[in-house]
Amino acid sequence: MIFFATAAKGTEGAVRDELREHRFRGVRATRGGVAFEGPLGEGYRACLVLRTPVRVLLELSTFEAPTGDALYAGVRAIEWEHAVSTQTTIAVRATCRSSALTHSQFIALKTKDAIVDRLRDRFGERPNVDPEDPDVAVFLHLVKDEATVYVDLGGRPLHLRGYRKEAGPAPLKETLAACLVALSGWDRRADFLDPMCGSGTIAIEAAARAARLAPGLSAPPFGFTRWASFDEESRREWDAQVERARASVVPPAERPIVRASDRDPLVLAAAKVNAARAGVDVVLARQSIDKVPDPGDAWVVLNPPYGERLELDRDDAARAGRALASMRRAHRAVLAGSPAVLESIPLRPSKLLTIMNGDLECRFALYAPAR
Ligand SMILES: C[S@@+](CC[C@H](N)C(=O)[O-])C[C@H]1O[C@@H](n2cnc3c(N)ncnc32)[C@H](O)[C@@H]1O
């Protein structure tokens, strides 16, 4: 089977590397994500162990769809009865680019009709549509008149790990935070610090990665467990994977030290609750960044305030920039939502990446230790 791990723009390399690290097969990065291959159980495993992708999709079919009728026929030819019964709810989302069909809502509707009509023919009854919480979430991507039909194995975006109930005013998605940790190049042995931690997402993702704590262990049930095809044997396979993931967690004494600080006591309280829920140790301190003790040769990854609600004033930003520059032996990595953030850091980045944080184009600047 062919799977597709979708990635936030600019993070495809992190997703590809994580798939390789976990020994998935046939890994190849393309626009918007990374494809990989294997039996269905590999799709389950991807949902369980991967921290960086936005979603894990299972590819069902690709076919030419220059017209609505061709689209309908191609979707109707798929053996939906394996995943969908009359008791299962479905939802369809569509995207299109450079194709004769240009309305994604029309494409989604045609797709839904084809699925429903096939199942009505087979079972005499049709499944219901539930756009909010479907059992089977279908994605249709139409590019240059070629349709690809996917189902979402997770059933929801994978950043919803279940540990973060408390958040500051501008929390990062957990999956994006995991990508930053990966792209920072942290070796998972040196100490790690986020000195502007907000609700703690970056530090929690770092701690969990170093502990090899699979994100799916504490997440709500994945979509595939609600498919008609998820039978006794699938359940046994899934349970065995969960067991293996539990057995590979690194004991606390062997984990590196992960610290996080912020000047705002309210967000720190949230970070504390979130870390406990995630099952990781993060050493928290209430501190302004310019009062943080020299972290030595740690990795320092942060996402300073930007934009109207969270703007740092000029003096504050300059102080924060000087504080980062003074951490001379550290590997520093800064996700900047506005150019002003990087202008206040008196250092030249050794690497500058462009990453999408939702709709916001950000820079991720890496600063190597001073020689
Ligand atoms: C964009 S938020 C970080 C969000 C965080 N990555 C998360 O996922 O929740 C920026 C944080 O910087 C903190 N901050 C602002 N000025 C600071 C300073 N001088 N020292 C330490 N923290 C500061 C704010 O309180 C805020 O929590």
The ligand as an ORCA input file, in Angstrom:
! r2SCAN-3c Opt
* xyz 0 1
  C       4.888     33.059     20.679
  S       4.887     32.711     22.376
  C       5.603     31.093     22.488
  C       4.570     30.046     22.238
  C       5.077     28.652     22.515
  N       6.051     28.205     21.530
  C       3.912     27.669     22.624
  O       3.824     26.751     21.811
  O       3.037     27.862     23.486
  C       6.162     33.740     23.011
  C       6.356     33.663     24.524
  O       7.458     34.523     24.878
  C       7.226     34.990     26.198
  N       8.089     36.168     26.430
  C       7.972     37.423     25.956
  N       8.998     38.186     26.381
  C       9.793     37.402     27.127
  C      11.024     37.613     27.812
  N      11.632     38.791     27.812
  N      11.556     36.554     28.469
  C      10.947     35.354     28.480
  N       9.776     35.113     27.860
  C       9.207     36.108     27.191
  C       5.737     35.287     26.204
  O       5.256     35.278     27.541
  C       5.177     34.138     25.355
  O       4.763     33.075     26.178
*
